[in-house]
Amino acid sequence: MMLRDAVDADLPGILAIYNYAVLNSTAIWNDTPTDLSGRLGWLRDRQAKSYPVIVAEEAGEVLGYASFGDFRPFEGFRISVEHSVYVAEHAQGRGLGRRLVEALFEPARAIGKKVMIGGITAGNEASLALHTKLGFVQSAYMPGIGIKFGNRLDLVLMQKEL
Ligand SMILES: CC(C)(COP(=O)(O)OP(=O)(O)OC[C@H]1O[C@@H](n2cnc3c(N)ncnc32)[C@H](O)[C@@H]1OP(=O)(O)O)[C@@H](O)C(=O)NCCC(=O)NCCS
């Protein structure tokens, strides 16, 4: 398994992992799957800002990915980023999530970011455990601010000083 920057050829793998999470989990608060052009636009946007998109690859297969974007679109928030991490179901529990998030820290520091923020659905025990182990601390609990599969969702914000 290796970690490296994503290239266009990784987009089908990234798309499959993302859409699986859209359709089968509350990890991402979208109901509608996206397509390759949507993911290409996302990758280009991240690349244009020099924001990393890192994939975990094994034998040509994308097993997971992590990235960050702006936390909020106002100038004062420019020192903070909000990241995401996804690992394919069959590759979970092998330490990939941890390595992927860890791989974001240096690139974030290198472009002057001070704080990394994860928005985690309450009850996502794997993600809450992963982030706690990486030194993120809970800074907000926002009850009922979203909805998916007919249920109101609570959001936990966890942050780490870089
Ligand atoms: C959350 C997710 C990224 C974790 O990735 P992973 O590769 O399975 O996690 P890791 O194997 O790196 O585990 C990291 C740590 O979290 C702990 N952990 C992982 N899953 C856990 C679980 N279900 N319950 C408790 N702890 C768990 C591990 O014990 C590990 O701790 P350690 O490093 O001290 O051994 C992965 O489950 C995933 O992609 N889930 C679906 C999408 C998602 O929820 N993304 C996050 C959105 S905020």
The ligand as an SDF file (V2000), in Angstrom:
LIG
                    3D

 48 50  0  0  0  0  0  0  0  0999 V2000
  -13.7500    6.5190    9.4390 C   0  0  0  0  0  0  0  0  0  0  0  0
  -12.7530    5.7980    8.5360 C   0  0  0  0  0  0  0  0  0  0  0  0
  -12.0970    6.8070    7.6070 C   0  0  0  0  0  0  0  0  0  0  0  0
  -11.6930    5.1360    9.4360 C   0  0  0  0  0  0  0  0  0  0  0  0
  -10.7160    4.5710    8.5520 O   0  0  0  0  0  0  0  0  0  0  0  0
  -10.0330    3.1520    8.8780 P   0  0  0  0  0  0  0  0  0  0  0  0
   -8.9590    2.9440    7.8980 O   0  0  0  0  0  0  0  0  0  0  0  0
  -11.0890    2.0990    8.9690 O   0  0  0  0  0  0  0  0  0  0  0  0
   -9.4600    3.4280   10.3400 O   0  0  0  0  0  0  0  0  0  0  0  0
   -8.0370    2.9720   10.9000 P   0  0  0  0  0  0  0  0  0  0  0  0
   -7.8670    1.5070   10.6390 O   0  0  0  0  0  0  0  0  0  0  0  0
   -6.9980    3.8940   10.4080 O   0  0  0  0  0  0  0  0  0  0  0  0
   -8.2540    3.1910   12.4550 O   0  0  0  0  0  0  0  0  0  0  0  0
   -7.8190    4.3920   13.0970 C   0  0  0  0  0  0  0  0  0  0  0  0
   -8.0730    4.2640   14.5820 C   0  0  0  0  0  0  0  0  0  0  0  0
   -9.4810    4.3300   14.8270 O   0  0  0  0  0  0  0  0  0  0  0  0
   -9.9100    3.1630   15.5210 C   0  0  0  0  0  0  0  0  0  0  0  0
  -11.1470    2.6850   14.9410 N   0  0  0  0  0  0  0  0  0  0  0  0
  -11.3670    2.4560   13.6210 C   0  0  0  0  0  0  0  0  0  0  0  0
  -12.6240    2.0160   13.4480 N   0  0  0  0  0  0  0  0  0  0  0  0
  -13.1860    1.9430   14.6810 C   0  0  0  0  0  0  0  0  0  0  0  0
  -14.4660    1.5680   15.1550 C   0  0  0  0  0  0  0  0  0  0  0  0
  -15.4270    1.1450   14.3120 N   0  0  0  0  0  0  0  0  0  0  0  0
  -14.7190    1.6590   16.4810 N   0  0  0  0  0  0  0  0  0  0  0  0
  -13.7420    2.0850   17.3290 C   0  0  0  0  0  0  0  0  0  0  0  0
  -12.5120    2.4690   16.9340 N   0  0  0  0  0  0  0  0  0  0  0  0
  -12.2360    2.3940   15.6270 C   0  0  0  0  0  0  0  0  0  0  0  0
   -8.8510    2.1370   15.3110 C   0  0  0  0  0  0  0  0  0  0  0  0
   -8.7580    1.2850   16.4150 O   0  0  0  0  0  0  0  0  0  0  0  0
   -7.5940    2.9240   15.1230 C   0  0  0  0  0  0  0  0  0  0  0  0
   -6.9430    3.1870   16.3020 O   0  0  0  0  0  0  0  0  0  0  0  0
   -5.3630    2.8110   16.4720 P   0  0  0  0  0  0  0  0  0  0  0  0
   -4.6660    3.6040   15.3760 O   0  0  0  0  0  0  0  0  0  0  0  0
   -5.0080    3.2380   17.8400 O   0  0  0  0  0  0  0  0  0  0  0  0
   -5.2930    1.3460   16.2280 O   0  0  0  0  0  0  0  0  0  0  0  0
  -13.4490    4.6610    7.7390 C   0  0  0  0  0  0  0  0  0  0  0  0
  -14.1400    3.8220    8.6190 O   0  0  0  0  0  0  0  0  0  0  0  0
  -14.4010    5.1650    6.6750 C   0  0  0  0  0  0  0  0  0  0  0  0
  -13.9990    5.5280    5.5780 O   0  0  0  0  0  0  0  0  0  0  0  0
  -15.7110    5.1710    6.9800 N   0  0  0  0  0  0  0  0  0  0  0  0
  -16.7340    5.5820    6.0280 C   0  0  0  0  0  0  0  0  0  0  0  0
  -16.6120    7.0490    5.6440 C   0  0  0  0  0  0  0  0  0  0  0  0
  -16.4610    7.9530    6.8330 C   0  0  0  0  0  0  0  0  0  0  0  0
  -17.1380    7.7940    7.8470 O   0  0  0  0  0  0  0  0  0  0  0  0
  -15.5580    8.9200    6.6960 N   0  0  0  0  0  0  0  0  0  0  0  0
  -15.3100    9.9120    7.7110 C   0  0  0  0  0  0  0  0  0  0  0  0
  -16.2870   11.0310    7.5700 C   0  0  0  0  0  0  0  0  0  0  0  0
  -16.0470   12.2120    8.8790 S   0  0  0  0  0  0  0  0  0  0  0  0
  1  2  1  0
  2  3  1  0
  2  4  1  0
  2 36  1  0
  4  5  1  0
  5  6  1  0
  6  7  2  0
  6  8  1  0
  6  9  1  0
  9 10  1  0
 10 11  2  0
 10 12  1  0
 10 13  1  0
 13 14  1  0
 14 15  1  0
 15 16  1  0
 15 30  1  0
 16 17  1  0
 17 18  1  0
 17 28  1  0
 18 19  1  0
 18 27  1  0
 19 20  2  0
 20 21  1  0
 21 22  1  0
 21 27  2  0
 22 23  1  0
 22 24  2  0
 24 25  1  0
 25 26  2  0
 26 27  1  0
 28 29  1  0
 28 30  1  0
 30 31  1  0
 31 32  1  0
 32 33  2  0
 32 34  1  0
 32 35  1  0
 36 37  1  0
 36 38  1  0
 38 39  2  0
 38 40  1  0
 40 41  1  0
 41 42  1  0
 42 43  1  0
 43 44  2  0
 43 45  1  0
 45 46  1  0
 46 47  1  0
 47 48  1  0
M  END
$$$$
